[in-house]
Amino acid sequence: ADVDCRLALARAYRIYYPFTGFGRSRTSASRIRSAGIQILEELVREFPNVPDYQCELGEMLLTTSPSQRDLASVALRSEQLQEATGLARQLAEDHPLIPRYRALLARTIKSQAGQLEKSNASQANHLYEESVALYRELAADFADVPSYQMFLAMALQDHAENLCQLGRQVDSRSILEEAIRYQKAYLSLRPENHFGRSTLARQYSVLAKTLEELGARDESEQASEEARKLRQEFGDGERRNSSNRST
């Protein structure tokens, strides 16, 4: 029971951490992060043969890594992402049939790529490729899990945007079109998901920009129009829901 309580408390810290930026000091956020990590590090030491505790620690390190906007904590973010990736990589190697561990590895690698893309887009590209490959396997192995379709689409989008920084717009276009196909596959299973629809709108907007850079103006305008329609539908849906709540 004591272990269950400690694990529940660590999870509560992890869930709460993203909200610490609203009206709270950096010190408060740091305390919550440190407390959650400490609980899980102790569980990992006490129960080294329980891989889920290592996964929980990896998820905690990933979730509580400082924002990229927090320039004062770049080193801490890098350190936590490296540790989370190390844990996830070992878990995925030791337990390749457990999708949670593979998904954690894909997430941590993608986060590392996101941290690198402004300073070293080429190195970030290799990490994005690895993350996309992992998500592609998960989407294929678990076709009945819609979220893997969206996670793959989002990883493809990030990869495509990084390719644009490298001047590889043709490759970026192809990957964005693939991202849109997977995002649509997700929405065919979750048509009312607002986040999914706004993500698809964002992907069309990025595609429009890439097509414009390639000189394909007509296609760029078509992609922009798709993004506009999705945002309009999203806005109309929000207004309808608001109206329904008020009646």
KENUFI-228190 format. One record per residue: chain; x, y, z of N, C-alpha, C in turn. Coordinates in Angstrom, 3 decimals. Atoms other than C-alpha are relative to their C-alpha. Layout:
! KENUFI-228190
mol|n_X|n_Y|n_Z|ca_X|ca_Y|ca_Z|c_X|c_Y|c_Z
A|X|Y|Z|X|Y|Z|X|Y|Z
...
! end
This chain:
! KENUFI-228190
mol|n_X|n_Y|n_Z|ca_X|ca_Y|ca_Z|c_X|c_Y|c_Z
A|0.831|-1.203|0.000|0.000|0.000|0.000|0.868|1.256|0.000
A|-0.898|-1.147|-0.068|2.870|2.356|0.824|0.574|0.308|-1.385
A|-0.548|-0.184|1.349|4.370|1.795|-2.635|-1.049|0.610|-0.920
A|1.081|-0.534|0.835|1.005|2.455|-4.288|-0.231|1.476|0.278
A|0.196|-1.404|-0.378|0.629|5.714|-2.367|1.124|0.884|-0.538
A|-1.143|-0.763|0.505|4.114|6.877|-3.305|-0.079|0.175|-1.517
A|0.135|-0.083|1.452|3.522|6.051|-6.954|-1.121|0.956|-0.391
A|1.129|-0.895|0.278|0.163|7.842|-6.900|0.392|1.458|0.225
A|-0.446|-1.367|-0.282|1.786|10.917|-5.338|0.928|0.500|-1.104
A|-0.912|-0.392|1.084|4.542|10.955|-7.982|-0.784|0.322|-1.260
A|0.830|-0.261|1.186|1.934|10.727|-10.735|-0.763|1.309|0.138
A|0.711|-1.262|-0.235|0.001|13.583|-9.140|0.934|1.185|-0.243
A|-0.978|-1.062|0.250|3.151|15.712|-9.189|0.208|0.175|-1.506
A|-0.237|-0.071|1.445|3.699|14.842|-12.866|-1.163|0.671|-0.719
A|1.186|-0.573|0.644|0.143|15.736|-13.834|-0.126|1.490|0.328
A|0.157|-1.382|-0.442|0.209|18.947|-11.819|1.093|0.924|-0.539
A|-1.154|-0.818|0.357|3.627|20.146|-12.968|-0.266|0.987|-1.152
A|0.204|-0.961|1.094|2.506|21.685|-16.320|-0.786|1.242|0.403
A|0.799|-1.149|-0.434|0.180|23.996|-14.363|0.755|0.912|0.948
A|-0.748|-0.805|-0.971|2.907|25.349|-12.082|0.464|1.325|-0.573
A|-0.436|-1.252|0.618|3.764|28.063|-14.592|-1.013|1.118|0.132
A|1.052|-1.005|-0.083|0.468|29.849|-13.948|-0.017|0.629|1.397
A|0.044|-0.765|-1.246|1.043|32.401|-11.209|0.850|-0.570|1.121
A|-0.850|0.572|-1.035|3.647|30.331|-9.358|1.463|0.296|-0.317
A|-1.418|-0.313|0.179|7.326|30.944|-8.820|0.741|-1.192|-0.593
A|-0.848|1.069|0.533|10.084|28.976|-10.504|0.417|-0.948|1.122
A|-0.384|0.827|-1.147|11.052|27.749|-7.024|-1.058|-1.044|0.295
A|1.090|0.936|-0.248|7.624|26.164|-6.547|0.006|-1.113|-1.033
A|-0.041|0.999|1.065|7.848|24.387|-9.911|1.174|-0.951|0.209
A|-1.184|0.818|-0.214|11.344|23.172|-9.078|-0.219|-0.989|1.141
A|0.282|0.892|-1.128|10.148|21.729|-5.750|-0.874|-1.171|-0.434
A|0.911|1.051|0.463|7.334|19.816|-7.421|0.736|-0.987|-0.898
A|-0.784|0.864|0.890|9.658|18.487|-10.124|0.942|-0.887|0.808
A|-0.990|0.752|-0.777|12.324|17.437|-7.629|-0.663|-1.058|0.880
A|0.689|0.950|-0.873|9.828|15.779|-5.283|-0.481|-1.213|-0.783
A|0.489|1.106|0.826|8.278|13.697|-8.067|1.125|-0.895|-0.473
A|-1.147|0.777|0.474|11.645|12.635|-9.464|0.604|-0.813|1.135
A|-0.605|0.697|-1.139|12.966|11.736|-6.003|-0.797|-1.243|0.385
A|0.842|1.155|-0.344|10.006|9.447|-5.253|0.270|-1.154|-0.966
A|-0.161|1.053|1.002|10.480|7.545|-8.495|1.429|-0.549|-0.016
A|-1.377|0.496|-0.090|14.262|7.343|-8.190|0.139|-0.983|1.162
A|-0.033|0.914|-1.149|13.756|5.740|-4.767|-0.678|-1.314|-0.337
A|0.704|1.230|0.383|11.246|3.245|-6.184|0.856|-0.842|-0.947
A|-0.871|0.726|0.942|13.663|2.336|-8.991|1.136|-0.686|0.764
A|-1.084|0.604|-0.791|16.451|1.736|-6.450|-0.502|-1.181|0.836
A|0.538|1.052|-0.876|14.209|-0.324|-4.158|-0.509|-1.205|-0.780
A|0.604|1.077|0.795|12.612|-2.347|-6.955|0.614|-0.005|-1.405
A|-0.679|-0.068|1.303|15.185|-2.624|-9.777|-0.562|-0.959|-1.046
A|0.551|0.978|0.942|13.307|-5.553|-11.333|-1.438|0.314|-0.413
A|1.347|-0.434|0.418|10.061|-3.590|-11.841|0.185|1.070|-1.079
A|-0.292|-0.969|1.075|10.494|-1.953|-15.261|-0.983|1.161|-0.080
A|0.974|-1.097|0.067|7.304|0.099|-14.950|0.443|1.208|0.823
A|-0.477|-1.130|-0.797|8.950|2.214|-12.231|1.052|0.794|-0.774
A|-0.974|-0.688|0.849|11.789|2.995|-14.629|-0.720|0.806|-1.079
A|0.788|-0.715|1.006|9.200|3.939|-17.235|-0.658|1.233|0.613
A|0.614|-1.147|-0.696|7.400|6.162|-14.720|1.027|1.107|0.207
A|-1.053|-0.998|-0.188|10.710|7.882|-13.979|0.321|0.687|-1.317
A|-0.243|-0.591|1.311|11.352|8.389|-17.689|-1.088|0.981|-0.387
A|1.119|-0.890|0.321|7.887|9.882|-18.139|0.033|1.261|0.856
A|-0.119|-1.166|-0.884|8.436|12.146|-15.129|1.089|0.948|-0.491
A|-1.106|-0.829|0.490|11.783|13.380|-16.450|-0.379|0.737|-1.276
A|0.426|-0.618|1.255|10.248|14.050|-19.854|-1.021|1.101|0.249
A|1.088|-0.951|-0.242|7.128|15.795|-18.559|0.463|1.239|0.746
A|-0.433|-1.132|-0.826|8.969|17.993|-16.063|1.273|0.668|-0.507
A|-1.163|-0.706|0.539|11.879|18.975|-18.307|-0.414|1.433|-0.314
A|0.387|-1.400|0.183|11.884|22.785|-18.439|-0.341|0.323|-1.454
A|0.403|-0.437|1.337|10.291|24.527|-21.395|1.204|0.520|-0.783
A|-1.071|-0.541|0.850|12.481|25.438|-24.349|0.096|1.514|0.108
A|-0.002|-1.466|-0.160|11.493|29.061|-23.652|0.770|0.422|1.252
A|-0.710|-0.297|-1.244|13.192|28.825|-20.237|1.502|-0.088|-0.260
A|-1.412|-0.007|0.398|16.668|29.844|-21.364|0.943|-0.239|1.170
A|-0.853|0.183|-1.170|17.990|29.705|-17.809|0.158|-1.468|0.374
A|-0.017|1.408|-0.386|17.336|25.954|-17.626|0.306|-0.924|-1.177
A|-0.322|0.805|1.179|18.702|24.720|-20.979|0.781|-1.253|0.395
A|-0.835|1.137|-0.409|21.288|22.494|-19.285|-0.827|-1.050|0.732
A|0.852|0.938|-0.740|18.700|20.961|-16.950|-0.918|-0.752|-0.952
A|0.868|0.656|0.979|16.350|20.262|-19.852|0.774|-1.072|-0.761
A|-0.825|0.949|0.737|19.137|18.579|-21.796|0.320|-1.222|0.857
A|-0.349|1.093|-0.909|20.157|16.508|-18.769|-1.191|-0.933|0.214
A|1.180|0.838|-0.259|16.607|15.303|-18.065|-0.411|-0.779|-1.243
A|0.378|0.698|1.224|15.899|14.463|-21.692|0.975|-1.139|-0.306
A|-0.992|1.056|0.232|19.143|12.498|-21.985|-0.242|-1.179|0.930
A|0.251|1.080|-0.962|18.362|10.529|-18.826|-1.275|-0.753|-0.362
A|1.264|0.638|0.381|14.774|9.874|-19.942|0.189|-0.878|-1.227
A|-0.244|0.780|1.220|15.974|8.708|-23.353|0.802|-1.259|0.316
A|-0.788|1.166|-0.389|18.549|6.408|-21.757|-0.863|-1.077|0.649
A|0.905|0.947|-0.655|15.901|4.806|-19.551|-0.918|-0.659|-1.027
A|0.951|0.510|0.989|13.455|4.462|-22.441|0.678|-0.951|-0.982
A|-0.711|0.846|0.967|16.057|3.008|-24.787|0.292|-1.384|0.598
A|-0.278|1.276|-0.653|17.042|0.332|-22.274|-1.273|-0.822|0.173
A|1.283|0.692|-0.164|13.401|-0.509|-21.558|-0.474|-0.586|-1.325
A|0.452|0.467|1.315|12.583|-0.790|-25.262|0.844|-1.174|-0.487
A|-0.874|1.117|0.396|15.591|-3.058|-25.823|-0.298|-1.254|0.813
A|0.229|1.153|-0.874|14.815|-5.288|-22.826|-1.418|-0.571|-0.144
A|1.415|0.427|0.070|11.038|-5.424|-23.405|-0.623|0.512|-1.310
A|0.436|-0.546|1.299|10.435|-4.860|-27.153|-1.485|-0.192|-0.312
A|1.410|0.266|0.285|6.874|-6.194|-27.023|-0.949|0.904|0.789
A|0.851|-0.891|-0.808|5.625|-3.543|-24.575|-0.060|1.377|-0.680
A|0.081|-1.249|0.777|4.340|-0.560|-26.618|0.232|1.262|0.819
A|-0.187|-1.195|-0.830|4.412|1.869|-23.687|1.459|0.433|0.014
A|-1.418|-0.331|-0.071|8.203|1.662|-23.535|0.503|0.535|-1.344
A|-0.389|-0.480|1.335|8.622|2.092|-27.302|-0.548|1.404|-0.237
A|0.601|-1.329|0.165|6.245|5.069|-27.237|0.765|1.048|0.810
A|-0.786|-0.930|-0.802|8.237|6.661|-24.424|1.303|0.340|-0.705
A|-1.250|-0.251|0.726|11.435|6.249|-26.443|-0.242|0.946|-1.174
A|0.317|-0.878|1.129|9.804|7.853|-29.490|-0.209|1.436|0.467
A|0.277|-1.343|-0.531|8.630|10.806|-27.358|1.274|0.694|0.463
A|-1.212|-0.637|-0.525|11.948|11.396|-25.645|0.942|0.389|-1.128
A|-0.879|-0.311|1.136|13.890|11.245|-28.916|-0.528|1.228|-0.745
A|0.591|-1.155|0.688|11.450|13.687|-30.536|0.230|1.287|0.790
A|-0.248|-1.177|-0.838|11.848|16.055|-27.587|1.453|0.440|-0.094
A|-1.412|-0.349|0.174|15.627|15.894|-27.899|0.227|0.689|-1.349
A|-0.120|-0.613|1.324|15.311|16.681|-31.605|-0.510|1.437|0.029
A|0.562|-1.342|-0.092|13.115|19.667|-30.797|0.934|0.972|0.692
A|-0.954|-0.865|-0.692|15.748|21.011|-28.435|1.179|0.354|-0.894
A|-1.191|-0.184|0.837|18.475|20.630|-31.064|-0.246|0.770|-1.290
A|0.232|-0.411|1.386|16.740|21.847|-34.215|0.459|1.408|-0.332
A|-0.440|-1.366|0.298|17.628|25.529|-33.866|1.523|0.116|-0.063
A|-1.459|-0.085|-0.047|21.305|24.931|-33.081|0.681|-0.992|-0.930
A|-0.619|1.027|0.833|21.954|21.772|-35.105|-1.100|-0.785|-0.715
A|1.125|0.609|0.715|19.187|20.981|-37.587|0.361|-1.352|-0.605
A|-0.434|1.257|0.598|21.247|18.201|-39.168|-0.043|-1.134|1.014
A|0.043|1.020|-1.044|21.667|16.305|-35.910|-1.443|-0.269|0.422
A|1.412|0.167|-0.346|18.019|16.935|-35.070|-0.701|-0.880|-1.017
A|0.627|0.786|1.060|17.102|15.389|-38.415|0.149|-1.505|0.248
A|-0.230|1.429|-0.281|18.665|12.054|-37.437|-0.906|-0.487|1.133
A|0.866|0.369|-1.113|16.711|12.050|-34.177|-1.459|-0.063|-0.438
A|1.379|0.037|0.504|13.451|12.919|-35.941|-0.245|-1.272|-0.816
A|0.147|1.220|0.797|14.039|10.035|-38.356|-0.191|-1.221|0.901
A|0.127|1.138|-0.918|14.480|7.630|-35.444|-1.362|0.011|0.692
A|1.295|-0.111|-0.658|11.382|8.935|-33.669|-1.131|-0.408|-0.944
A|1.020|0.340|0.994|9.287|8.672|-36.844|-0.023|-1.509|-0.242
A|-0.056|1.447|0.236|10.492|5.093|-37.408|-0.668|-0.771|1.131
A|0.629|0.656|-1.146|9.413|4.113|-33.894|-1.511|0.163|-0.027
A|1.450|-0.230|0.070|5.989|5.726|-34.260|-0.627|-0.753|-1.173
A|0.514|0.727|1.160|5.593|4.132|-37.688|-0.230|-1.480|0.362
A|0.149|1.383|-0.438|6.162|0.696|-36.135|-1.201|-0.153|0.928
A|1.130|0.062|-0.933|3.671|1.413|-33.341|-1.329|0.119|-0.733
A|1.237|-0.186|0.764|1.041|2.636|-35.813|-0.339|-1.242|-0.814
A|0.221|1.221|0.780|1.510|-0.518|-37.898|-0.357|-1.176|0.898
A|0.223|1.133|-0.900|1.633|-2.945|-34.966|-1.315|0.116|0.766
A|1.222|-0.219|-0.783|-1.348|-1.370|-33.192|-0.932|0.925|-0.777
A|0.847|-0.808|0.885|-3.560|-0.124|-36.005|-1.335|0.340|0.642
A|1.275|-0.254|-0.677|-6.560|-0.284|-33.649|0.127|1.027|1.127
A|-0.207|-1.043|-1.017|-5.023|2.364|-31.349|0.128|1.338|-0.733
A|-0.005|-1.232|0.806|-5.955|5.732|-32.933|1.110|0.983|0.366
A|-0.977|-1.016|-0.421|-3.526|7.796|-30.854|1.345|-0.175|-0.683
A|-1.292|0.204|0.661|-0.511|6.185|-32.532|0.007|0.613|-1.404
A|0.092|-0.643|1.316|-1.770|7.474|-35.899|0.301|1.496|0.135
A|-0.217|-1.438|-0.186|-1.828|11.030|-34.525|1.425|0.301|0.452
A|-1.374|-0.238|-0.444|1.505|10.744|-32.725|0.973|-0.106|-1.174
A|-0.844|0.130|1.197|3.060|9.555|-35.985|-0.142|1.233|-0.876
A|0.223|-1.187|0.828|1.458|12.431|-37.889|0.720|1.221|0.571
A|-0.658|-1.146|-0.634|2.797|14.963|-35.375|1.526|-0.103|-0.108
A|-1.446|0.187|0.149|6.292|13.456|-35.493|0.435|0.281|-1.432
A|-0.297|-0.279|1.405|6.217|13.592|-39.281|-0.008|1.503|-0.269
A|0.072|-1.450|0.192|5.183|17.249|-39.158|1.256|0.689|0.532
A|-1.206|-0.601|-0.578|8.053|18.169|-36.821|1.223|-0.295|-0.867
A|-1.110|0.390|0.871|10.454|16.242|-39.038|-0.007|0.845|-1.269
A|0.125|-0.768|1.244|9.153|18.041|-42.135|0.418|1.457|0.203
A|-0.369|-1.394|-0.262|9.541|21.485|-40.553|1.510|0.143|0.177
A|-1.447|-0.039|-0.154|13.110|20.665|-39.607|0.695|-0.134|-1.354
A|-0.576|0.151|1.333|13.822|19.548|-43.180|-0.024|1.328|-0.765
A|0.062|-1.315|0.648|12.705|22.992|-44.364|1.175|0.866|0.439
A|-1.157|-0.759|-0.478|15.408|24.506|-42.176|1.277|-0.430|-0.717
A|-1.162|0.527|0.711|17.875|22.290|-44.017|-0.078|0.264|-1.506
A|0.159|-0.306|1.418|16.584|23.547|-47.369|-0.509|-1.162|-0.828
A|0.482|1.191|0.699|14.990|20.215|-48.242|-1.524|0.042|-0.127
A|1.439|-0.209|0.112|11.548|21.500|-49.177|-0.726|-1.134|-0.736
A|0.646|1.094|0.744|10.834|18.682|-51.656|-0.267|-1.183|0.926
A|0.181|1.084|-0.970|11.384|16.052|-48.968|-1.038|0.385|1.050
A|0.950|-0.479|-1.004|9.439|18.176|-46.492|-1.431|-0.135|-0.506
A|1.339|0.102|0.577|6.452|18.285|-48.826|-0.513|-1.439|0.069
A|0.403|1.407|0.011|6.369|14.506|-49.181|-0.364|-0.484|1.400
A|0.240|0.436|-1.375|6.560|13.987|-45.417|-1.247|0.666|0.572
A|1.213|-0.681|-0.460|3.875|16.597|-44.725|-1.252|-0.648|-0.583
A|1.149|0.667|0.615|1.536|14.890|-47.169|-0.277|-1.340|0.680
A|0.179|1.245|-0.753|2.152|11.627|-45.322|-0.593|0.292|1.379
A|0.538|-0.382|-1.309|1.489|13.371|-41.996|-1.499|0.251|-0.091
A|1.419|-0.305|0.181|-1.837|14.607|-43.322|-0.809|-1.282|-0.196
A|0.714|1.274|0.192|-2.802|11.087|-44.420|-0.214|-0.712|1.341
A|0.145|0.661|-1.302|-2.149|9.697|-40.945|-0.937|0.785|0.917
A|0.886|-0.809|-0.832|-3.899|12.619|-39.276|-1.455|-0.208|-0.413
A|1.358|0.276|0.478|-6.953|12.019|-41.450|-0.456|-1.397|0.426
A|0.336|1.357|-0.459|-6.820|8.313|-40.561|-0.422|0.047|1.464
A|0.378|-0.155|-1.406|-6.899|9.325|-36.895|-1.394|0.623|0.115
A|1.279|-0.695|-0.092|-9.814|11.702|-37.457|-1.161|-0.836|-0.524
A|1.071|0.882|0.453|-11.762|9.023|-39.312|-0.507|-0.861|1.153
A|0.378|0.775|-1.181|-11.794|7.188|-35.966|-0.426|0.901|1.161
A|0.338|-0.958|-1.064|-12.096|10.295|-33.756|-0.432|1.326|-0.642
A|0.379|-1.184|0.789|-14.005|12.808|-35.938|-0.323|1.241|0.829
A|0.379|-1.154|-0.817|-15.083|15.032|-33.036|1.157|0.534|0.843
A|-1.132|-0.428|-0.804|-11.606|15.449|-31.575|0.508|1.363|-0.477
A|-0.368|-1.369|0.395|-10.910|19.195|-31.633|1.502|0.161|-0.154
A|-1.457|-0.106|0.114|-7.200|18.853|-30.993|0.475|-0.647|-1.299
A|-0.370|0.672|1.243|-6.956|16.408|-33.879|-0.287|0.850|-1.221
A|0.362|-0.849|1.140|-8.730|18.820|-36.217|0.900|1.238|-0.073
A|-0.885|-1.178|0.013|-6.627|21.803|-35.156|1.412|-0.406|-0.428
A|-1.307|0.492|0.432|-3.499|19.687|-35.658|0.040|-0.181|-1.507
A|0.084|0.160|1.455|-4.626|18.823|-39.179|0.044|1.367|-0.690
A|-0.029|-1.350|0.564|-5.237|22.529|-39.857|1.425|0.549|-0.003
A|-1.392|-0.447|-0.089|-1.707|23.299|-38.693|0.856|-0.684|-1.067
A|-0.776|0.738|1.003|-0.305|20.601|-40.981|-0.261|0.546|-1.407
A|0.308|-0.602|1.309|-2.127|22.079|-43.975|0.668|1.369|-0.136
A|-0.646|-1.318|0.051|-0.749|25.521|-43.075|1.496|-0.128|-0.280
A|-1.429|0.232|0.230|2.814|24.201|-42.928|0.220|-0.473|-1.430
A|-0.109|0.468|1.385|2.254|22.394|-46.226|-0.155|1.168|-0.970
A|0.205|-1.163|0.873|0.957|25.628|-47.784|1.266|0.837|-0.093
A|-1.232|-0.793|-0.021|4.107|27.477|-46.714|1.103|-0.699|-0.808
A|-1.020|0.764|0.729|6.331|24.700|-48.078|-0.255|0.033|-1.498
A|0.355|-0.033|1.419|4.468|24.610|-51.392|0.286|1.374|-0.609
A|-0.297|-1.353|0.481|4.810|28.381|-51.694|1.500|0.159|-0.243
A|-1.448|-0.079|0.161|8.557|28.075|-51.183|0.473|-0.783|-1.227
A|-0.328|0.797|1.183|8.581|25.468|-53.963|-0.546|0.617|-1.288
A|0.554|-0.664|1.179|6.726|27.851|-56.280|-1.305|-0.593|-0.487
A|1.285|0.627|0.380|3.546|25.713|-56.362|-1.129|0.819|0.612
A|0.928|-0.947|-0.624|1.204|28.635|-55.723|-1.433|-0.502|0.046
A|1.381|0.501|0.011|-2.066|27.008|-56.751|-0.205|-1.045|1.088
A|0.105|1.040|-1.027|-1.438|24.003|-54.546|0.138|0.599|1.391
A|-0.158|-0.676|-1.278|-0.324|26.298|-51.743|-1.314|0.643|0.433
A|1.286|-0.634|-0.309|-3.607|28.200|-51.946|-1.040|-1.051|0.389
A|0.939|1.076|-0.333|-5.546|24.922|-51.881|0.242|-0.499|1.429
A|-0.327|0.454|-1.358|-3.710|23.803|-48.738|-0.423|1.048|1.033
A|0.420|-1.078|-0.899|-4.347|27.202|-47.113|-1.517|0.002|0.187
A|1.459|0.041|-0.069|-8.032|26.890|-47.949|-0.467|-1.169|0.876
A|0.343|1.147|-0.861|-8.163|23.424|-46.312|0.208|0.357|1.467
A|-0.275|-0.418|-1.378|-6.587|24.885|-43.174|-1.070|0.965|0.485
A|1.017|-0.986|-0.385|-9.054|27.787|-43.176|-1.342|-0.667|0.291
A|1.283|0.690|-0.200|-12.072|25.478|-43.538|-0.012|-0.789|1.311
A|-0.077|0.767|-1.248|-10.895|23.266|-40.692|-0.109|0.921|1.208
A|0.060|-0.929|-1.130|-10.397|26.264|-38.413|-1.397|0.596|0.141
A|1.362|-0.534|-0.039|-13.794|27.635|-39.361|-0.958|-1.030|0.612
A|0.838|1.058|-0.565|-15.440|24.288|-38.609|0.240|-0.130|1.499
A|-0.353|0.096|-1.412|-13.573|24.160|-35.309|-0.651|1.137|0.780
A|0.609|-1.151|-0.659|-14.750|27.675|-34.425|-1.502|-0.111|0.093
A|1.457|0.178|-0.012|-18.339|26.921|-35.395|-0.399|-1.038|1.038
A|0.284|1.048|-0.987|-18.228|23.763|-33.286|0.113|0.522|1.413
A|-0.184|-0.578|-1.321|-16.918|25.694|-30.309|-1.176|0.897|0.358
A|1.128|-0.884|-0.272|-19.689|28.280|-30.664|-1.275|-0.794|0.275
A|1.189|0.836|-0.223|-22.344|25.541|-30.909|0.049|-0.633|1.393
A|-0.117|0.599|-1.330|-21.018|23.832|-27.793|-0.254|1.008|1.106
A|0.213|-1.056|-0.986|-20.955|27.125|-25.928|-1.470|0.342|0.113
A|1.421|-0.311|0.015|-24.531|27.824|-26.967|-0.800|-1.089|0.716
A|0.694|1.120|-0.634|-25.638|24.355|-25.869|0.190|0.007|1.513
A|-0.256|-0.044|-1.445|-23.990|24.806|-22.478|-0.807|1.093|0.674
A|0.702|-1.132|-0.613|-25.794|28.094|-21.940|-1.510|-0.175|0.017
A|1.465|0.197|0.040|-29.260|26.691|-22.684|-0.425|-1.072|0.983
! end
